[in-house]
Amino acid sequence: MKILLLGKDGQVGWELQRALAPLGELRALGRLDADFARPETLRAPIAAFGPDMIVNAAAYTAVDKAESDAATAHNVNALAPGVLAEEAAARGAWLVHYSTDYVFDGTKEGAYVEGDATNPLSVYGRTKCEGEERIRATGARHLILRTSWVFAPRGGNFAKTMLRLAKERESLNVIADQHGAPTGAELIADATALALHRLRDAGPAASAMSGTYHLAAAGTTTWHGYAQHVLAEALAQGAQLRAGPQAVLPIATEAYPTPAARPRNSRLDTRLFETTFGLQMPDWRHHVNRLIAELAGQGPL
């Protein structure tokens, strides 16, 4: 299997380099090799490599900045995936593309299933939703994997921010009315690799697996609950904090205004992905705990 990975330097892309390497010949490209702001230029590296699988981990993820930079977000999140899908369809290749809970408006009571109506609230959500639609319209075999609240040891993330602030402040105000599941980039990459392994083994029957799936950690929490868990786990790892879990104070979304609206409910039902590919999503705390342990191993928290 020849696999072309795009977006190799992002949180998910970095983990995918490790997870996909055992599956075949892997070529991983970053921003300097594949400019998603100029979608038509993506055709050349695909033609040069001739992949069986195109895995797109590139995205415009600056949710608030997208409100004032809609053109770039549209190129990267909507037009570029469409180009990738056109190239995949022309070659009979598969396209794996990552999408987001932001395609929903967050008003549903329970967890979202794949067939629920989309209604994005932000430029980011609208461009990601359009990217999905453009992929489907090409007829290319694809896995669109929607995920939520992604984190990784590499780069900035919510957990690192909470740890830094807990060292500086006596208390923290954290939103308590947005619900979701923090999902590790490591989990996303490993689950993707296992899904691709199943597709390869399925042969011609794999085409029936083409479609949209939800891929997120199990369980649910709020940003407030997430912060409390991070600080409790950090204390267990010997961290010296001014603000502990009980000093994390719940606030409403309205108390922390942002340029882009967030869905209040980001819970994603993953049963279709689990059933199709024979996997079970671990609880969100599993990879959060691994993150804290890894950070502790790098030096005092």
C-alpha positions as CSV (number, residue, x, y, z in Angstrom):
1,M,0.0,0.0,0.0
2,K,1.3,3.5,-0.9
3,I,0.1,6.1,1.5
4,L,0.4,9.8,1.0
5,L,0.1,11.8,4.3
6,L,-0.6,15.5,4.1
7,G,-0.3,17.8,7.1
8,K,2.5,15.7,8.7
9,D,3.5,18.4,11.3
10,G,0.2,19.0,12.9
11,Q,-0.9,17.3,16.1
12,V,-2.7,14.4,14.3
13,G,-0.3,14.3,11.4
14,W,2.7,13.9,13.7
15,E,1.1,10.8,15.3
16,L,0.0,9.5,11.9
17,Q,3.6,9.4,10.7
18,R,4.2,6.8,13.4
19,A,0.9,4.9,13.1
20,L,0.8,4.6,9.3
21,A,4.5,3.6,8.7
22,P,3.9,-0.1,9.3
23,L,1.1,-0.3,6.7
24,G,3.2,0.3,3.6
25,E,5.2,2.9,1.7
26,L,4.5,6.2,3.5
27,R,5.3,9.6,2.1
28,A,4.6,12.4,4.5
29,L,4.3,16.0,3.3
30,G,4.2,19.2,5.4
31,R,3.1,22.8,4.6
32,L,6.3,23.5,2.5
33,D,5.6,20.5,0.3
34,A,1.8,20.9,0.0
35,D,0.2,24.4,0.2
36,F,-3.4,24.0,1.1
37,A,-4.0,27.7,0.7
38,R,-3.5,27.0,-3.1
39,P,-5.6,23.9,-3.6
40,E,-4.8,23.3,-7.3
41,T,-1.1,22.9,-6.4
42,L,-2.0,19.7,-4.5
43,R,-2.5,17.7,-7.7
44,A,1.2,17.5,-8.6
45,P,2.5,15.7,-5.5
46,I,-0.4,13.2,-5.7
47,A,0.4,12.5,-9.4
48,A,4.1,12.2,-8.6
49,F,3.6,9.6,-5.9
50,G,0.5,7.7,-7.1
51,P,-0.9,6.7,-3.7
52,D,-3.4,4.0,-2.9
53,M,-4.4,6.0,0.2
54,I,-4.4,9.8,0.7
55,V,-4.6,10.8,4.4
56,N,-5.4,14.4,4.9
57,A,-4.4,15.7,8.4
58,A,-4.0,19.3,7.2
59,A,-6.6,21.9,8.2
60,Y,-7.2,25.5,9.1
61,T,-7.9,25.1,12.8
62,A,-7.6,28.6,14.2
63,V,-11.4,28.7,15.0
64,D,-11.5,32.4,16.1
65,K,-9.1,33.7,13.5
66,A,-11.2,32.1,10.7
67,E,-13.9,34.6,11.4
68,S,-11.7,37.3,9.9
69,D,-9.8,35.1,7.5
70,A,-12.6,33.3,5.8
71,A,-11.0,33.1,2.4
72,T,-7.9,31.2,3.6
73,A,-10.1,28.9,5.8
74,H,-12.3,28.2,2.8
75,N,-9.3,27.3,0.6
76,V,-7.8,25.0,3.2
77,N,-10.9,23.3,4.7
78,A,-13.3,23.3,1.7
79,L,-11.6,23.6,-1.7
80,A,-8.5,21.6,-0.9
81,P,-10.3,18.5,0.3
82,G,-12.4,18.6,-2.8
83,V,-9.2,18.6,-5.0
84,L,-7.8,15.7,-3.0
85,A,-11.1,13.8,-3.5
86,E,-11.1,14.5,-7.2
87,E,-7.5,13.1,-7.5
88,A,-8.4,10.1,-5.4
89,A,-11.5,9.3,-7.5
90,A,-9.4,9.6,-10.7
91,R,-6.9,7.1,-9.4
92,G,-9.3,4.7,-7.6
93,A,-7.5,5.6,-4.4
94,W,-9.0,6.1,-0.9
95,L,-9.2,9.5,0.9
96,V,-9.1,9.7,4.7
97,H,-10.2,13.2,5.9
98,Y,-10.7,14.6,9.4
99,S,-13.7,16.7,10.2
100,T,-15.1,18.1,13.4
101,D,-18.0,18.4,15.9
102,Y,-18.2,22.0,14.7
103,V,-20.4,20.9,11.8
104,F,-23.2,20.7,14.3
105,D,-24.8,23.5,16.2
106,G,-24.8,21.7,19.6
107,T,-28.5,21.9,20.3
108,K,-29.2,18.2,20.3
109,E,-29.8,16.6,23.7
110,G,-27.9,13.4,23.2
111,A,-24.8,12.4,21.3
112,Y,-24.7,13.2,17.6
113,V,-24.8,10.3,15.1
114,E,-23.4,10.6,11.6
115,G,-26.8,11.1,9.9
116,D,-27.9,14.1,12.1
117,A,-28.4,17.4,10.2
118,T,-25.4,19.7,10.1
119,N,-25.8,23.3,11.1
120,P,-22.4,24.9,11.7
121,L,-22.2,28.1,13.8
122,S,-18.9,29.5,12.6
123,V,-16.7,30.1,9.6
124,Y,-14.5,27.1,10.7
125,G,-17.6,24.9,11.0
126,R,-19.0,26.0,7.7
127,T,-15.8,25.4,5.8
128,K,-15.3,22.0,7.3
129,C,-18.8,21.1,6.5
130,E,-18.4,22.2,2.9
131,G,-15.2,20.1,2.7
132,E,-17.2,17.0,3.6
133,E,-19.8,17.8,1.0
134,R,-17.2,18.3,-1.7
135,I,-15.5,15.0,-0.9
136,R,-18.9,13.1,-1.1
137,A,-19.8,14.8,-4.4
138,T,-16.7,13.3,-6.2
139,G,-17.8,9.7,-5.6
140,A,-14.3,8.9,-4.3
141,R,-14.0,6.1,-1.7
142,H,-13.5,7.9,1.5
143,L,-13.4,7.9,5.3
144,I,-14.5,11.2,6.7
145,L,-13.7,11.0,10.4
146,R,-15.3,13.6,12.7
147,T,-13.6,14.1,16.0
148,S,-13.6,16.6,18.9
149,W,-11.5,18.5,21.4
150,V,-8.2,17.2,20.0
151,F,-5.0,17.3,22.1
152,A,-1.4,16.0,22.0
153,P,1.8,16.5,23.9
154,R,3.2,18.3,20.8
155,G,2.2,21.9,20.5
156,G,-0.1,23.9,22.6
157,N,-3.3,22.5,24.2
158,F,-5.9,23.1,26.9
159,A,-4.2,20.9,29.4
160,K,-0.9,22.7,29.2
161,T,-2.7,26.0,29.4
162,M,-4.5,24.9,32.6
163,L,-1.2,23.7,34.2
164,R,0.5,27.0,33.4
165,L,-2.4,29.1,34.8
166,A,-2.7,26.9,37.9
167,K,0.9,27.7,38.8
168,E,0.3,31.5,38.3
169,R,-3.2,32.0,39.9
170,E,-5.1,31.1,43.0
171,S,-8.3,30.2,41.0
172,L,-9.3,29.5,37.4
173,N,-12.6,30.3,35.6
174,V,-13.5,27.5,33.1
175,I,-16.6,27.0,30.9
176,A,-18.9,24.4,32.4
177,D,-21.8,24.3,29.9
178,Q,-20.0,22.9,26.8
179,H,-19.9,19.1,26.7
180,G,-17.6,16.8,24.8
181,A,-14.8,14.2,24.9
182,P,-11.2,15.3,24.9
183,T,-9.6,13.1,22.2
184,G,-5.9,12.4,21.9
185,A,-4.2,12.7,18.6
186,E,-2.5,9.4,19.4
187,L,-5.9,7.7,19.6
188,I,-7.0,9.2,16.4
189,A,-3.9,8.1,14.6
190,D,-4.0,4.5,16.0
191,A,-7.7,4.1,15.2
192,T,-7.1,5.4,11.7
193,A,-4.2,3.0,11.1
194,L,-6.4,0.0,12.3
195,A,-9.2,1.1,10.1
196,L,-6.9,1.3,7.0
197,H,-5.6,-2.2,7.9
198,R,-9.2,-3.4,7.9
199,L,-9.9,-1.8,4.5
200,R,-6.8,-3.4,3.0
201,D,-7.8,-6.8,4.3
202,A,-11.4,-6.4,3.1
203,G,-10.4,-6.3,-0.5
204,P,-13.3,-5.4,-2.9
205,A,-15.8,-5.5,0.0
206,A,-14.0,-2.4,1.5
207,S,-16.0,-0.1,-0.8
208,A,-19.1,-0.7,1.4
209,M,-17.2,0.9,4.3
210,S,-16.8,4.2,2.5
211,G,-18.6,7.0,4.4
212,T,-18.6,9.3,7.4
213,Y,-17.8,8.2,10.9
214,H,-17.5,9.7,14.3
215,L,-14.1,9.1,16.0
216,A,-13.7,10.4,19.5
217,A,-12.8,9.1,22.9
218,A,-15.6,7.5,25.1
219,G,-17.3,9.3,27.9
220,T,-18.1,13.0,28.3
221,T,-17.1,16.0,30.3
222,T,-17.1,19.8,30.2
223,W,-14.1,22.1,29.9
224,H,-14.5,22.6,33.6
225,G,-14.4,18.9,34.4
226,Y,-11.5,18.5,32.0
227,A,-9.5,21.2,33.8
228,Q,-10.3,19.6,37.2
229,H,-9.1,16.2,36.0
230,V,-5.9,17.6,34.5
231,L,-5.0,19.4,37.8
232,A,-5.8,16.4,39.9
233,E,-3.7,14.1,37.8
234,A,-0.9,16.6,37.8
235,L,-0.9,16.8,41.6
236,A,-0.7,13.0,41.6
237,Q,2.4,13.3,39.4
238,G,4.0,15.7,41.9
239,A,3.1,19.1,40.4
240,Q,3.4,22.2,42.5
241,L,0.3,24.2,41.8
242,R,-1.2,27.4,43.4
243,A,-4.7,26.4,42.2
244,G,-5.9,22.8,42.7
245,P,-9.0,21.1,41.2
246,Q,-11.3,22.7,43.8
247,A,-10.1,26.1,42.7
248,V,-11.5,25.6,39.2
249,L,-14.7,27.7,39.1
250,P,-17.5,26.9,36.6
251,I,-18.6,29.7,34.3
252,A,-21.1,30.0,31.5
253,T,-20.1,30.3,27.8
254,E,-21.5,33.9,27.8
255,A,-18.9,34.9,30.5
256,Y,-16.1,34.1,28.1
257,P,-17.0,35.6,24.7
258,T,-15.1,34.6,21.6
259,P,-15.3,35.7,17.9
260,A,-16.5,32.2,16.8
261,A,-19.5,30.5,18.4
262,R,-18.9,27.0,19.8
263,P,-21.4,24.2,19.9
264,R,-22.7,23.6,23.5
265,N,-23.0,19.8,22.8
266,S,-20.0,18.2,21.0
267,R,-20.7,14.7,22.0
268,L,-20.2,12.2,19.1
269,D,-21.7,8.7,19.0
270,T,-18.9,6.4,17.8
271,R,-20.8,3.2,17.6
272,L,-20.8,3.1,13.8
273,F,-17.0,3.4,13.6
274,E,-16.6,0.8,16.4
275,T,-18.9,-1.7,14.8
276,T,-17.6,-1.3,11.3
277,F,-13.9,-1.5,12.2
278,G,-14.1,-3.8,15.3
279,L,-12.6,-1.2,17.7
280,Q,-13.6,0.1,21.1
281,M,-12.9,3.7,22.0
282,P,-11.2,4.2,25.4
283,D,-12.5,6.7,28.0
284,W,-11.2,10.2,27.5
285,R,-9.3,10.1,30.7
286,H,-7.0,7.4,29.4
287,H,-5.1,9.5,26.9
288,V,-5.3,12.7,29.1
289,N,-3.5,10.7,31.9
290,R,-0.9,9.6,29.4
291,L,-0.4,13.2,28.4
292,I,0.1,14.3,32.0
293,A,2.5,11.4,32.6
294,E,4.5,12.3,29.4
295,L,4.7,16.0,30.4
296,A,5.9,14.9,33.9
297,G,8.6,12.8,32.3
298,Q,9.9,15.8,30.5
299,G,10.6,17.7,33.8
300,P,8.7,19.1,36.8
301,L,5.1,20.0,36.1
